[in-house]
Every structure is written in structure tokens, then in C-alpha cells.
Amino acid sequence: MIVAKKKAFEVEIPIIRQSIQALAVNQDALIGRVIKIDLTRMMKGKNLDAALVIRKENDKLVGEFLYIKLLPTFIRRMIRKSISYVEDSFEAKGKEGTIILKPFLITRKRVHNSVRRALRNRAKETIMEFTKDKSNNDIFESILDGSMQKEVSVNLKKIYPLAFSEIRVAKLKRQN
């Protein structure tokens, strides 16, 4: 019985400008494989998990994001007494397809349900407007560098000032 020896192959992740090593017998065995990585160190303490699918582009292996998920432990650390939080889940259309987004907002003080509903609706409108003309990679990159969250926070400040504005989950919707 002959056993093929595995080798380490470089997989580039252009969004975070890093590369990782993946073990396989040959490069073709890696194509389509899903790799989970922890982005906590890169994001300066923001507990983020991500899953990447490996594709081949120009004879190089490239990782594309499937999902980014903020871990519940990080959210638990952000929540304090006498505050309100707002959650939502919806599908946002981009240029290349649909992404399921789950924003998570924390207000500075406790607020009425009508204010929470207004925050939820305005956040959804802002995110839909932000993602409509962007590719999947651009959307994931804007979530990682915080530009989407900043835009949401600035737009929602007119309704009620937020202590925390984050995208809890961003996940590519499967095409069946």
C-alpha cells in the first residue's frame, strides 16, 4: 500500500492581505475545501471567526470568504446594564449574489420599542443601499475594516446615538 505524502501549499487571502498554509497531496485536492480561521489577532481583540473556500486563480490558490461571524463572548462583553440592543437578520443583494447580514446595535441607554424599531429599519435601509453595487469581496472587506459599521452608526446617530454598531454575521447565501 502506497501512501501519498502531504505537502504544504500557500493559500492567499487577498482581503486580509495574508497567506496561510494548507496541507494536501496536490493543489487540485485543495480546490473547493473550506478552511476556518480565527481573525481575533488581526482585528485587535474583536472575536471574529471566518470560513474560506479555496479557489484557483491564475495558477495560484486564493481563499474567498463564505462567512464572517462575531463570537457571542465578544457581544456578551459589550452588553451592560440599563442599555437596549437591536438585532436584525435580512438578505442584502450585491453585484455577485445575496449575502445574509445580521447587524447588532447597542444603544447608550434604555430606549422605547419604537426607537428600536426605527433604528432597525434605518440600519436595514442603510446596509441595503451600501451593498447594492458592491461585489462580495468588497462587502466582506468593508465589514472587516469597519467602513460599513461606521456608515450605519453615522446614519443612525440622527435617531439615537449608539454605543456599539457591528455586523454580527455576514454569510454568503448558497445558490441552489
C-alpha positions as CSV (number, residue, x, y, z in Angstrom):
1,M,0.0,0.0,0.0
2,I,1.5,3.3,-1.1
3,V,0.6,6.4,0.9
4,A,1.0,9.8,-0.8
5,K,2.8,12.3,1.4
6,K,1.0,15.6,2.0
7,K,2.7,18.9,1.3
8,A,2.0,22.5,2.4
9,F,0.6,24.8,-0.2
10,E,0.3,28.6,0.1
11,V,-3.3,29.9,0.0
12,E,-3.5,33.7,-0.4
13,I,-6.3,35.7,1.2
14,P,-6.3,39.0,-0.6
15,I,-8.9,40.7,1.6
16,I,-6.8,40.5,4.7
17,R,-3.5,40.6,2.8
18,Q,-2.1,37.4,4.3
19,S,-1.5,33.9,3.2
20,I,-1.9,30.6,5.1
21,Q,-0.6,27.1,4.6
22,A,-2.9,24.2,3.8
23,L,-1.9,20.5,3.6
24,A,-2.8,18.3,0.7
25,V,-1.4,15.7,-1.6
26,N,-1.6,18.1,-4.6
27,Q,-3.0,21.6,-5.4
28,D,-6.1,20.2,-7.0
29,A,-7.1,18.4,-3.8
30,L,-7.4,21.8,-2.1
31,I,-9.8,23.4,-4.6
32,G,-13.3,23.7,-3.0
33,R,-12.1,22.9,0.5
34,V,-13.4,25.1,3.3
35,I,-11.0,26.4,5.9
36,K,-12.0,28.0,9.1
37,I,-9.7,30.7,10.6
38,D,-9.7,32.9,13.7
39,L,-9.3,36.6,12.9
40,T,-9.2,37.8,16.5
41,R,-5.5,38.8,16.5
42,M,-5.8,40.7,13.2
43,M,-8.9,42.5,14.4
44,K,-7.3,43.8,17.6
45,G,-9.4,41.8,20.0
46,K,-12.7,41.6,18.2
47,N,-13.5,37.9,18.3
48,L,-14.1,37.0,14.7
49,D,-14.3,33.6,13.1
50,A,-14.3,33.2,9.3
51,A,-14.7,30.4,6.8
52,L,-12.9,30.5,3.4
53,V,-13.4,28.4,0.3
54,I,-10.3,27.7,-1.7
55,R,-10.4,28.5,-5.4
56,K,-7.7,28.5,-8.1
57,E,-7.0,31.8,-9.9
58,N,-4.1,32.2,-12.4
59,D,-2.3,29.1,-11.1
60,K,-2.4,30.3,-7.5
61,L,-4.7,29.2,-4.7
62,V,-6.9,32.0,-3.3
63,G,-9.3,32.0,-0.3
64,E,-12.7,33.6,-0.7
65,F,-14.9,34.3,2.3
66,L,-18.0,32.2,2.9
67,Y,-18.9,33.8,6.2
68,I,-17.7,36.1,9.0
69,K,-19.1,35.6,12.5
70,L,-18.7,37.7,15.6
71,L,-18.4,35.3,18.6
72,P,-21.1,35.5,21.3
73,T,-18.4,36.1,24.0
74,F,-17.4,39.4,22.4
75,I,-21.1,40.5,22.3
76,R,-21.6,39.5,26.0
77,R,-18.6,41.7,26.9
78,M,-20.2,44.7,25.2
79,I,-23.6,44.5,26.8
80,R,-24.1,46.4,30.1
81,K,-26.9,47.1,32.4
82,S,-29.6,49.6,31.5
83,I,-29.0,49.6,27.8
84,S,-31.0,48.3,24.9
85,Y,-29.8,46.2,21.9
86,V,-31.2,45.8,18.5
87,E,-30.8,42.8,16.3
88,D,-32.0,42.0,12.8
89,S,-31.5,39.5,10.0
90,F,-32.0,40.1,6.3
91,E,-30.7,39.3,2.8
92,A,-28.8,42.1,1.0
93,K,-28.3,41.9,-2.7
94,G,-24.9,42.7,-4.1
95,K,-23.5,42.6,-7.6
96,E,-22.5,38.9,-7.4
97,G,-25.3,37.5,-5.3
98,T,-27.0,37.6,-2.0
99,I,-25.4,37.9,1.5
100,I,-27.3,37.2,4.7
101,L,-26.4,40.1,7.1
102,K,-27.2,40.3,10.8
103,P,-26.5,43.7,12.3
104,F,-26.2,44.1,16.1
105,L,-26.6,47.6,17.7
106,I,-26.3,48.7,21.3
107,T,-27.8,52.0,22.5
108,R,-26.2,54.1,25.2
109,K,-29.3,54.0,27.5
110,R,-32.5,52.0,27.6
111,V,-34.9,53.1,24.8
112,H,-38.5,52.5,23.8
113,N,-39.5,49.8,21.3
114,S,-40.5,52.5,18.8
115,V,-36.9,53.8,18.8
116,R,-35.5,50.3,18.5
117,R,-37.8,49.7,15.5
118,A,-36.8,52.9,13.9
119,L,-33.1,52.0,14.4
120,R,-33.6,48.5,13.0
121,N,-35.4,49.9,9.9
122,R,-32.9,52.6,9.2
123,A,-30.0,50.2,9.6
124,K,-31.6,47.8,7.1
125,E,-32.1,50.6,4.6
126,T,-28.5,51.9,5.0
127,I,-27.0,48.5,4.6
128,M,-29.1,47.6,1.6
129,E,-28.0,50.9,0.0
130,F,-24.4,50.2,0.9
131,T,-24.3,46.7,-0.6
132,K,-26.3,47.1,-3.8
133,D,-23.4,48.0,-6.1
134,K,-20.6,46.1,-4.4
135,S,-19.1,42.7,-5.0
136,N,-19.0,40.0,-2.3
137,N,-15.3,40.6,-1.6
138,D,-15.9,44.4,-1.3
139,I,-18.7,43.8,1.2
140,F,-16.6,41.4,3.3
141,E,-13.7,43.8,3.2
142,S,-15.8,46.8,4.2
143,I,-17.1,44.7,7.2
144,L,-13.6,43.8,8.2
145,D,-12.2,47.3,8.0
146,G,-15.3,48.8,9.7
147,S,-16.5,51.2,7.0
148,M,-19.9,49.6,6.7
149,Q,-20.4,49.8,10.5
150,K,-19.2,53.4,10.6
151,E,-21.7,54.4,7.9
152,V,-24.5,52.6,9.8
153,S,-23.5,54.3,13.0
154,V,-23.4,57.8,11.4
155,N,-26.8,57.4,9.8
156,L,-28.4,56.1,13.0
157,K,-27.0,58.9,15.2
158,K,-29.8,61.1,13.9
159,I,-32.4,58.7,15.5
160,Y,-30.4,57.8,18.7
161,P,-26.7,57.7,19.5
162,L,-25.2,54.2,19.5
163,A,-22.6,52.8,21.9
164,F,-21.8,49.9,19.5
165,S,-22.6,49.1,15.9
166,E,-21.4,45.8,14.4
167,I,-22.3,43.2,11.8
168,R,-22.7,40.0,13.9
169,V,-22.9,37.6,10.9
170,A,-22.2,38.1,7.2
171,K,-22.8,34.9,5.2
172,L,-23.0,34.1,1.5
173,K,-26.3,32.7,0.6
174,R,-26.0,29.4,-1.3
175,Q,-27.0,29.2,-4.9
176,N,-29.1,26.1,-5.3
